[in-house]
């Protein structure tokens, strides 16, 4: 999929899209990040950073959890003592909410725990996040207008794939020639 790149600062982001940080955003949580937008409305916005992982096991975060082979992500700086999850299990996890076609958020945690213990969930079916990223009403639109974020669509497989090498660069290159130029900019502009 090739996307025509033009940083439209009047774009209205939607649930299920991703935010790509501008290349020189110098923030420890958001530097060259890809954020899955899980909600965007007049009360604010929130999502999970897809490409910032921590070296910790699921059973070290929450008691009474089985070993899990998937990577754990830092979802953002808000409520970073809480664990959140997205999955592709749909109605199998009651009370989950669809974010984009085939990707759901939350739901019955005890059901998820039982399925994990039974070995019925593969790492590519669920992703866990410590904390989330949030914006107050109109804050995200203001940051988009200042070109801190680029907004684009993403497919289910890329959201759930934790093995993509440099996800930010991978998606940025899909914007065509201009996106490739941005993707290849050094993190420190003085090195250019």
Secondary structure as GFF3:
##gff-version 3
##sequence-region A 1 192
A	DSSP	beta_strand	18	21	.	.	.	ID=ss1
A	DSSP	beta_strand	34	41	.	.	.	ID=ss2
A	DSSP	beta_strand	44	49	.	.	.	ID=ss3
A	DSSP	beta_strand	53	54	.	.	.	ID=ss4
A	DSSP	alpha_helix	58	61	.	.	.	ID=ss5
A	DSSP	beta_strand	72	74	.	.	.	ID=ss6
A	DSSP	beta_strand	78	87	.	.	.	ID=ss7
A	DSSP	three_ten_helix	90	92	.	.	.	ID=ss8
A	DSSP	beta_strand	97	100	.	.	.	ID=ss9
A	DSSP	beta_strand	103	105	.	.	.	ID=ss10
A	DSSP	alpha_helix	109	117	.	.	.	ID=ss11
A	DSSP	three_ten_helix	123	125	.	.	.	ID=ss12
A	DSSP	beta_strand	126	135	.	.	.	ID=ss13
A	DSSP	alpha_helix	139	145	.	.	.	ID=ss14
A	DSSP	beta_strand	149	152	.	.	.	ID=ss15
A	DSSP	alpha_helix	156	160	.	.	.	ID=ss16
A	DSSP	alpha_helix	167	172	.	.	.	ID=ss17
A	DSSP	three_ten_helix	173	175	.	.	.	ID=ss18
A	DSSP	alpha_helix	177	183	.	.	.	ID=ss19
A	DSSP	three_ten_helix	189	191	.	.	.	ID=ss20
###
